[in-house]
């Protein structure tokens, strides 16, 4: 599954009042921006959610909230 094809519910939980804290939303945005710099093109690094999680953990030492 490509990142762009992820179910909307995964993204929508970031903006709902009962969702992530402001700090977690900011970290998620920062991580996705950082992951984007690891491959050529605008979406080259987002081949799957599992790949994004692996890059976050392996390269940045963080777990992403998606």
C-alpha positions as CSV (number, residue, x, y, z in Angstrom):
1,X,0.0,0.0,0.0
2,X,1.4,3.4,-0.9
3,X,1.4,6.2,1.7
4,X,-1.1,8.2,-0.4
5,X,-3.5,5.3,-0.3
6,X,-3.6,5.1,3.5
7,X,-7.1,5.1,4.9
8,X,-8.3,8.6,5.8
9,X,-9.0,7.5,9.4
10,X,-5.3,7.2,10.1
11,X,-4.8,10.8,9.2
12,X,-8.0,12.2,10.6
13,X,-7.2,11.1,14.1
14,X,-4.4,13.7,14.1
15,X,-6.9,16.6,13.9
16,X,-9.7,15.5,16.1
17,X,-10.0,16.8,19.7
18,X,-9.7,13.3,21.1
19,X,-6.7,12.5,18.9
20,X,-3.0,13.3,19.4
21,X,-1.6,16.1,21.5
22,X,-0.3,19.2,19.8
23,X,3.3,18.0,20.5
24,X,2.6,14.6,19.0
25,X,1.1,16.2,15.9
26,X,4.1,18.4,15.6
27,X,6.5,15.5,16.0
28,X,4.5,13.5,13.4
29,X,4.8,16.4,10.9
30,X,8.5,16.8,11.6
31,X,9.1,13.1,11.1
32,X,7.2,12.9,7.8
33,X,9.2,15.9,6.6
34,X,12.4,14.2,7.7
35,X,11.4,10.9,6.0
36,X,10.7,12.8,2.8
37,X,14.4,13.8,2.6
38,X,15.6,10.2,2.6
39,X,14.6,9.4,-1.0
40,X,14.5,11.3,-4.3
41,X,11.3,12.9,-5.5
42,X,8.3,14.2,-3.5
43,X,7.0,10.8,-2.4
44,X,9.8,8.4,-3.1
45,X,10.3,7.6,0.6
46,X,6.7,6.8,1.2
47,X,6.4,3.4,-0.3
48,X,4.4,1.9,2.6
49,X,3.5,2.7,6.2
50,X,5.8,0.0,7.3
51,X,8.7,1.5,5.4
52,X,8.0,4.9,6.9
53,X,7.9,3.4,10.4
54,X,11.2,1.6,9.7
55,X,12.9,4.8,8.5
56,X,11.6,6.8,11.5
57,X,13.0,4.2,13.9
58,X,16.2,3.3,12.1
59,X,17.3,6.7,10.9
60,X,15.8,9.0,13.5
61,X,15.3,6.9,16.6
62,X,11.6,7.8,16.8
63,X,8.3,6.0,16.4
64,X,5.7,7.7,14.3
65,X,2.1,8.0,15.6
66,X,0.4,6.9,12.3
